[in-house]
């Protein structure tokens, strides 16, 4: 069956890959995007599939949203400001774009309902992931307190002061919203799952882990960590890592993420659900930075490890993707991480990337958000 799918924020990194996959599957694609400079730079609509219909407009602009929804069967809601650190001082802007923008979208969807809406949520809604104590107990609400001079561990501690170990985090873990960005993503998620069924539509949310691959916004210092590392290395600068670099993350290829959205748009069991989308493999941030440096021909480059914490960051969060496997049939295919880093490095080598990481760090430091 051929559908017309609207992708809000569809000119971004994930949106471009998803649009390509939808078109290849025979669907019609419409993109609503505001083409902001921080994300798109001077690229604009360059490189977008010519078969995709493009509407320039802000998701907070009800008139543009109404136009974009005409004749649409399904919606993928990607439009959002992305950046944990920046969200902690651009509070009004993040809440406006992410949450008010989602509210405007649903206000118009009430007038022009569709069959299904799939929203991009984030692993950030969990805060710290699930942990296990040395005694074997599971802890859902791990908290980190500011480190004191002489502390030996960056990891969350149990009630006896002992470091805990991260374990895969399922969707059932309760939320622990540690940043403004996380709050806004959770609101986007809940608006989708609350408003859609009230008006006869189906809603679903995908909680995405660290997405990477060709096409990332290299000049945006608040985007995915691999893109930030790539921009630094492209400009012959060492990757900069907060804390001690041993924090663990799951990196999932953008093609797997696009495939997950395709499944969520069509699978009967997606309706009303929330799904973790990741690779199922966790790595330390230092390991990732070192591997990327090697892939970009800079073997031996050592990351700059700041030994400082950034407000809103979490220590560990690794994904349990069992529910997405069992209910959606999702299975990550891009699991050769070194080969995929080589692909990313080859793409980065053809780009122009402005390194803005130091500027972003100063913005945080002057506000007391790095310590």
N, C-alpha and C positions, 0 to 999 in steps of 0.2 A: 504494500500500500504506500502510495506517495503522499507525504505530508509537507506542509509548509511550516517551517520551523523558524521562529524568531530567536536570535541569540543576542541578548543585551550584553554590551561589552564585547561583541563578537570580533572586533578588530584587534583584540589583545592576543597574548601568547596562546592561551588555551583555546580561545574562540576561533582563531585562524585554523588550528588543527582540527577542531570539531567541525567547522564549516566545510573544510575539505573532505572529511570523512562522510558527512551527511550528503554532500553533493555526489560523491562517488557511489553512494548507496541509492541514488536516484531521487533524493528529496529536493525540495525547493528551500533555499536558505535566504533569510533576510537578516541583516545586521543593523543594530542600533548602537552607535558608539559616538562619544563626544570627542575622541581623538585628542586627549589632553597631552600636553608637551612632555610631562614627566614620564609618561608611559611610552608614547609613540615617537617622541623626538621629531625629527624632520621626515620620518618615513611615511606618516599618514596612512593612506589606503594602499600604498605601494605593496605589491606582493599578495594582496587579497585575491581570492579566486574571482575571475571575471564573471562567473555565473551567479555569484552572490549579489543580491540587491542590497545596496548600502544606503542607510538613512543616517545622516549626521544629526545628532541631538543628544541632549542630556537626559538621563533616565528620570530626572526630577521635573522635566518639562512635560506636563500632561498632554499637551497638544501633539508633541512629537511622538510620545508613547502611543497615543490613540491612533495616529497614522500608521505607526509600525505594526500595530496589532491587527489591522484590517486583513481579513482572510487568512489568519494564522490558525494552525491546528494545535501546535505545541510551542512551549517557550522554554528556553534554557537561560536562566538568569545568572550571568557572570559579572554584570556591571558592579564594580565596587572599587573603592580605594584599598590598596593592599600595602601594609607595612606596620608591623607591631610597634617599632620604635617611633615612627612619625605619628602614629595614632595617639601617642601619649602626650603630644603637645598640639596637634591639630585636631583637637577633640571635636569641636563643632563641625568641622569639615567632614570628618569621617562619619559622624552620626548622620549628617545631612545626606551625603552621597549614598551611604550603604543602607541606612534604615529609612530615611524619608524617601529615598529613591525607590526602595522596595514597596513602600506604602503607596506611592504614586502609581507604580506598575499595577498593583492589585486593585487600586481604585478604578483604573481603566479596564482591568480584566473583569471586574464586576459587570461593566457595560458590554464588554466583548469577551465572553468566556472562551476558553480553549479546553482541550481534553486533558492536558497534563502540563504541569510546570515543574521543572527540575532546577533547584537552586544550588549554587556552589557554596557549600559551607567549608569549614576548616578544622583541622586537628587542634587549632588553638582554643576551641571551645572547651577542651578537656583541662586546659592549664597543664599542670604536671600530669604525666600519664599514670598508669597503674604501677604500683611498687610492691615488692615483697620484702619483708623484714628477714633478718638472719634466722628468726624462729619459724619462718614459713608463712606468717600471716600476710594477707593482702591489705594494702592501704589505698583507698580511693581518693583521699583528700590530703595528699602529701603537700606540705607547705615548706617553703624555704625562708629562712630568716637571714637578714644581712650578715655576711661573714665578718668575723672579728679577726684582728691581727693574731696570727698563729694558728688559725683554723687549718686543718689538714685536708678537709673534704669540701667540695662544692656540692655534693649530693644532699638531697633531703635526708633528714635524720628521723629515726623512730623516737618513741617517747622515752627511750633510754639513752638517746644521744648517739645511736649507731647508724652509720650510713645504710641506706636501703638500695636494693637493686631494681632496675626497671624491668617490667614484663609487658608483653603485648597488651594493648589497651582496646577493649571491646566497646561497642556502642552503648552498652549498658552502664558504663562508668559514669557517675554523675559529673556534671560540668563544674569547673572551677575557673571562672573567667578572670584571667590575670592581666588583661590589657584592654584598652578601648577597642582595638581591632577585634579581639575575641568577643567582646560584648556585642558589637555590631553584627558580626557573623552569626551569632546565636539568635539575635533578633530577626535577621533575614530568614534564618531557618524556621523559626517558630511562626513568623508571618505566613510563610509558604504553607506549612503544615496545618495552620489554623484556618486561614481564609479560603484557600483553594477548595477544600471539601464542603465548606459552608455554602458555596455557590456552584456545587455540582462538578467541580474540577478535581483532578487528582494532583497531589503534590508529592514531591520526593526531594530529599537532600543528600548530597554527596559531601562527606567530610574528607577534604583532600589533604594529603601530606605534602612533602616538599617536591613540587613538580619541576622537572628540568627537561631540557632538550633544545634543539635548534629553534630560533625565533624568539628567545627571551629578550626582555627589555634590558639591554646591557648597561645603559646609562642611568637607569633608575636605581638609586642606592638603597631603596626600601623593598626591592623585589626579592625573588628567591635567592638563597645564599649561594647557589652554584653560579648564577648569573653575576652576582656581585664579585665572587672570586674570579670569574672569567674576565670581567672588566679590569680588575686590578692586574691580573697577569698579562692581559693584552697590552696594558700600558707599562709593563715591566716593573710592576710593584708587587710586593709580597701580599698574599691574602691576609686580611686582618680578622682575627677571631677573638670574640669575647670569652671571658672566664679562662679555663685552662685548656680548652679545645677538645675535651673528652666527652662533651655532651653528645648524645646519640640521637640520630634522626633516620627516617625512612625516606629515600629518594625514589620517586616514581616517574617514569618516562611519560612525556606528554601524550604520546600515542596511546598508551594504556589508559590515560585519563579520558581522552576523547572516546575511546571504546566504552569506557564505563558510562559516560553520558549517553551514548547510543543505547546501551542496554537499559538505562534508567528511563529513557524516553518511551520504550516499547514494552518492557517486561511487565506482565500483570502483577507480579509480586513487588514491584517497585513502589506502587501506590501507597502513600502514607508512611513510607519507610525512610530510615536514615542509615547510610552505609559508609563505612570507612573505605577509602580508595587509596591504596598504597602498593608497594612492591612486596611487602612482607619480609624485607631484609633491612636490618638496621646497621648503621655505620657511624663511627665517630666523625665529628666535623673536621678534625685534623687529618684523619685518613682521607677524607674526600678532597680536602684542599691539596694534599700532597699528590694524590692520584691525578687531579686535574692539572697541576703544574707539570707533571711528567707528560701527560697527554698533549699539553701545549708546548712541548719542547723545552721546558724549563726545569728539568730534573735537578734536584738538589736545592731548589728554592724552598726556604723554610717559612712557614706562615708566621706572621706577627701575632703572637698570643698576648693579649693585653692584660690578663689576670684581673680584669675588671668586669663587673656585671652591668647589664643594661636593663633598666626598669621595664617590666612587662615580659621579659624573656623567661622561658622555662628551661629546666635542666635536661630532662629526657622525656621523650614521648615516642614510643614505637607502636606500630599498628597491628591489631588483630583484624585480618580481613576475611575471617571465616564466614560472617554473615553475607558479605557481598558474593563470595564464592557460592554459597549454598542457595541463596535466594535469587541472585541475578545471573549466575553463571559467569561471574567476572573472574578472570585469571590473568595476572600480568604476564605479558609475553616478552617484554624488553628487560631481561634479567642479566644480560652480559654487561655489567656496569662499566668495565674498562673499555669495551668496544663502543659503548654509547658515549663515554667521555671523549673518545677519539673523534666520533662523529660531531659532538658539540665543539670540540677544539677546532676541527676543520672549518666549521661554520663561523666560529668566532674570528678565525684568521681572515675572513673576507669582510668583516664588519668594521665600522668606526664606532668606538666606544669611549665615551668620556667618563673618566674615573671620578666619581663624586663622593666616594666613601668618606674621605677626610672631612668634607663639608658636612655630611650627615652626622658624623661623630661629634663635630663641634656643636651642631645644633642640639644634640642630646646633652653634651657636657655643660653648656652654658645654662641649661635648665635643671641641672642636678640630676639627670636621668641616667648617668653612668657613674658607678662608684666601685 
